[in-house]
Amino acid sequence: MQIIDVTLRDGGHVRDFNWPIKFAQDFYTSISKIKEIKYIELGYWKQTAKSKNTFYNLNFEKVKKITNGKKLKNVSIMIDYHYCSKNLQDYPKNDQSEISMIRVCSRKEDIPKALRFAEKLKKYSKLKVSFNIFNSTNYRRDELIKVTKLVAQHKLDYVYFADTHGDMDLEKLYNSFKKPLHILKKSGKKVGMHLHDHSGKGYFNFRNLKKYKITKCDSSVRGMGKGFGNLRTEHIIKPKYFNVIASLIKKYNDILTMPQNIYTLISSQYGITDYYALKAKNTNMEIKSFSKLCKKVRGKDKDNFNIKYF
């Protein structure tokens, strides 16, 4: 299995994208020792819509500081098409030896534009480019087929399906993904999954990846990530690397602690964004009331938080 560790990027959602630099440097050095981890995703690139902190607003100087200029070519960065700069000159190229992949994530409504931009970005940067499909469990089978046919037409390296709301049961959903996976593989795309663990199915889905011959996935140390967190890196690496992860967690136990929001168990049941769960937690909402609220959320509001339900 080829792993992208997304602790610093996805875990940034629970650390306000403000990891201590010394921790990030130690983390990068340690995780780089694990051969199964092909890329280490440091954060978002030059975005400010949600935060101006380092790991949401990376640039090349910040990346070099985090990696101590090791030139391992194992850094991945992410952009959200909805928020990112559309100026190609704002992005790194392959004339440096730190960053080797840019991941472009897209909402359903942005996919045609995001694909065109991702293809331009690949041509400009000459780096690996991955296209990440947000909220993939809220696509009908026919929608997934349509989207993957469109993706297949573009010159990209990887395609990742994101279990953004943590409600995926890959065993039950495989029939929906079977044809889209075939379309992508036939077009030469390498396919992976970004697995959340809101409903406790992260590792279960990971085991199914091998069954369905999907050989790439994301994970994070201690599940650090948005909502209830992600598939855990320490659960899927080879045992010979347990000491690397365990030493890191022991040294930075307070930093690598994933806050638990039980409301995400409810939001995942209905396949809606965990921003609803965050709002419910912050207002100490009754669980039964929150469940009724989730049941009412429809359409685009399932993937994009709408305050009107409160």
C-alpha atoms as one frame of an Amber mdcrd trajectory, in Angstrom:
protein
   0.000   0.000   0.000   1.298   3.445  -0.930   0.441   5.918   1.813   0.142
   9.676   1.919   0.413  10.835   5.515  -1.931  13.816   5.923  -1.405  14.520
   9.636  -0.072  18.052   9.200  -2.585  19.025   6.503  -5.847  17.374   7.592
  -4.903  17.523  11.268  -4.498  21.245  10.770  -8.278  21.507  11.002  -8.066
  20.694  14.719  -4.863  22.687  15.350  -5.956  25.866  13.560  -3.240  25.087
  10.972  -0.734  26.328  13.528   1.521  23.380  14.403   4.717  24.329  16.280
   7.538  24.403  13.733   9.873  22.267  15.880   7.168  19.592  16.094   6.560
  19.750  12.328  10.291  19.389  11.664  10.556  16.353  13.962   7.388  14.890
  12.487   8.652  15.232   8.929  12.044  13.719   9.791  10.451  10.749  11.573
   7.738   9.980   9.017  10.277  10.196   6.185  11.877   7.031   7.608   8.784
   4.955   6.802   9.200   3.555   3.301   5.491   2.842   2.737   4.777   6.562
   3.071   5.371   7.933  -0.398   4.318  11.498   0.375   3.990  13.671   3.466
   1.299  16.294   3.007   2.354  19.439   4.836  -0.694  21.642   4.334  -2.526
  23.976   1.962  -0.633  26.193  -0.480  -1.000  29.973  -0.295  -4.624  29.998
   0.869  -6.020  32.486   3.374  -9.815  32.034   3.191 -10.051  30.052   6.420
  -6.758  30.870   8.123  -3.565  32.855   7.663  -1.571  30.404   9.783   1.470
  28.602   8.382  -0.023  25.246   7.406  -2.960  26.753   5.532  -0.757  29.326
   3.843   2.406  27.481   2.827   5.042  28.840   0.490   8.365  27.389  -0.576
  10.392  29.057   2.179   8.039  27.631   4.812   8.285  24.177   3.243  12.106
  24.296   3.307  12.009  25.322   6.960   9.775  22.369   7.855  11.875  19.857
   5.887  15.180  21.426   6.929  15.993  21.507   3.233  16.450  17.727   3.054
  15.483  17.588  -0.661  13.739  14.219  -0.352  11.089  15.063  -2.967   8.401
  13.540  -0.764   6.314  16.619   0.046   2.714  16.905  -1.073   0.710  20.113
  -0.877  -3.024  20.604  -1.308  -5.233  23.281  -2.791  -9.003  23.566  -2.592
 -10.175  24.778  -5.989 -12.966  26.743  -4.321 -10.423  28.878  -2.416  -7.074
  28.613  -4.202  -5.201  31.094  -6.378  -5.923  30.621 -10.063  -2.601  32.219
 -11.019  -0.287  29.396 -12.150   2.789  31.408 -11.294   1.857  31.155  -7.602
   2.688  27.432  -7.648   5.946  25.480  -7.338   7.596  23.792 -10.313   9.876
  20.795 -10.642  13.010  22.950 -10.447  13.169  22.274  -6.687  13.688  19.043
  -4.721  11.179  19.245  -1.865   7.664  19.232  -3.350   6.796  16.484  -5.792
   2.999  16.501  -5.835   0.118  18.993  -5.804  -3.323  17.727  -4.877  -6.354
  19.604  -6.173  -9.592  18.906  -4.315 -12.957  19.849  -5.736 -16.586  20.105
  -4.803 -19.155  18.583  -7.138 -20.223  21.916  -8.596 -16.615  22.913  -9.416
 -15.368  19.707 -11.039 -15.264  20.738 -14.755 -13.414  23.986 -13.954 -11.202
  22.318 -11.349 -10.153  19.592 -13.805  -9.170  22.126 -16.453  -7.152  24.042
 -13.873  -5.500  20.870 -12.532  -4.409  19.909 -16.044  -2.957  23.388 -16.654
  -1.195  23.147 -13.287   0.401  19.838 -14.241   1.617  21.219 -17.564   2.996
  24.358 -15.886   4.603  22.737 -12.830   5.688  19.401 -14.357   4.967  17.910
 -10.909   2.664  15.008 -10.102  -0.940  16.222  -9.813  -3.732  14.423  -7.989
  -7.422  15.206  -8.326  -9.420  14.619  -5.144 -13.183  14.184  -5.363 -14.803
  15.570  -2.201 -17.860  14.032  -0.556 -17.748  10.979  -2.828 -20.410   9.052
  -0.890 -23.011  11.671  -1.833 -22.623  10.863  -5.535 -25.137   8.525  -7.117
 -23.650   5.688  -9.179 -24.544   7.422 -12.446 -22.957  10.646 -11.190 -19.740
   8.839 -10.257 -19.574   7.267 -13.713 -20.151  10.625 -15.382 -17.499  12.331
 -13.261 -14.891   9.628 -13.758 -15.449   9.661 -17.515 -14.724  13.380 -17.407
 -11.662  12.908 -15.175 -10.361  10.180 -17.494 -10.129  12.725 -20.323  -7.620
  14.877 -18.442  -3.870  14.346 -18.106  -3.485  13.774 -14.373  -1.532  11.255
 -12.310  -3.755  10.313  -9.376  -7.440  10.393  -8.516  -8.562  10.101  -4.892
 -12.086   9.600  -3.636 -12.642  11.301  -0.287 -14.934   9.850   2.362 -15.336
  13.425   3.568 -18.278  12.810   5.892 -16.999   9.506   7.274 -20.076   7.521
   6.260 -18.498   5.154   3.723 -19.003   1.407   3.923 -16.901   0.343   0.966
 -18.180  -3.230   1.021 -21.750  -2.010   0.511 -20.790   0.794  -1.870 -18.349
  -1.141  -4.037 -20.897  -1.702  -6.806 -21.171   2.082  -7.112 -17.389   2.425
  -7.393 -16.625  -0.656  -9.510 -17.225   0.871 -12.951 -15.727   4.300 -12.069
 -12.584   2.538 -10.823 -12.362   0.569 -14.074 -12.768   3.760 -16.132  -9.975
   5.513 -14.245  -7.558   2.600 -14.295  -8.145   2.095 -18.012  -7.212   5.735
 -18.582  -3.928   5.226 -16.720  -4.891   7.032 -13.523  -3.653   5.737 -10.180
  -6.581   5.555  -7.752  -6.650   6.065  -3.983  -9.013   6.692  -1.084  -9.070
   9.308   1.660 -10.774   7.525   4.557 -12.323   9.222   7.576 -13.373   7.415
  10.727 -16.481   9.234  11.916 -18.487   6.005  12.080 -15.575   3.708  12.973
 -15.199   2.194   9.516 -11.793   3.643   8.574  -9.777   0.455   9.098 -12.599
  -1.745   7.778 -12.602   0.275   4.548  -8.812   0.095   4.408  -8.962  -3.720
   4.480 -11.420  -3.573   1.602  -9.015  -1.460  -0.466  -6.748  -4.481  -0.848
  -9.726  -6.672  -1.669 -10.719  -4.315  -4.503  -7.102  -3.790  -5.647  -6.907
  -0.141  -4.625  -3.285   0.329  -3.608  -3.171   3.944  -2.435  -4.667   5.677
   0.586  -4.350   8.571   3.013  -3.852   8.260   6.748  -2.770  10.341   9.722
  -1.009   9.722  13.011  -3.560   9.183  15.775  -6.251   9.918  13.219  -5.586
  13.658  13.389  -8.030  15.280  10.992 -11.278  17.056  10.301 -14.418  15.885
  12.112 -13.821  12.653  14.028 -10.526  12.101  12.226  -8.949   9.733   9.728
  -7.691   6.233   9.212  -4.654   5.984  11.519  -1.156   5.723  10.054  -0.014
   3.581  12.994  -2.719   1.000  12.203  -1.593   0.354   8.640   2.210   0.608
   8.505   4.494  -2.403   8.855   5.261  -3.372  12.489   8.965  -2.635  12.037
   8.035   1.075  11.959   5.881   1.037  15.123   8.785   2.374  17.174   9.042
   5.416  14.893   5.368   6.331  15.368   5.277   5.409  19.052   8.337   7.543
  19.831   6.780  10.482  18.003   3.484  10.141  19.885   5.259   9.744  23.245
   7.307  12.889  22.666   4.369  14.956  21.388   1.420  13.348  23.151  -0.311
  16.649  23.943   0.000  17.923  20.382  -1.008  14.625  18.769  -4.290  14.310
  20.640  -7.418  14.194  18.529 -10.393  15.932  20.199 -13.510  13.800  19.952
 -16.815  15.252  18.777 -19.563  12.683  19.291 -21.938  14.714  17.096 -19.976
  13.484  14.057 -21.386  10.014  14.701 -24.803  11.530  13.935 -23.704  13.709
  10.998 -21.990  10.714   9.382 -25.218   8.720   9.648 -26.835  11.244   7.324
 -23.780  11.837   5.119 -23.513  15.558   5.869 -20.523  17.794   6.488 -19.167
  17.711  10.017 -19.419  21.505  10.242 -22.977  20.801  11.391 -21.532  18.596
  14.135 -19.062  21.324  15.113 -21.860  23.888  15.409 -23.913  21.443  17.492
 -20.972  20.823  19.812 -20.257  24.531  20.247 -23.896  25.190  21.175 -24.229
  22.050  23.345 -27.235  20.933  21.335 -29.331  17.981  22.471 -28.411  14.843
  20.536 -32.026  14.064  19.615 -32.528  17.603  18.339 -29.339  17.389  16.293
 -30.440  14.084  14.784 -33.747  15.671  13.688 -31.824  18.607  12.210 -29.498
  16.305  10.229 -32.449  14.465   8.774 -33.722  17.691   7.221 -30.486  18.611
   5.415 -30.820  18.144   1.658 -29.037  18.739  -1.661 -25.920  20.905  -1.720
 -26.441  21.712   1.949 -25.286  18.176   2.784 -21.797  19.046   1.557 -21.812
  22.783   2.311 -22.765  23.993   5.779 -25.917  26.138   5.880 -26.712  27.960
   9.135 -30.423  28.083   8.326 -30.933  24.608   9.830 -30.078  26.006  13.254
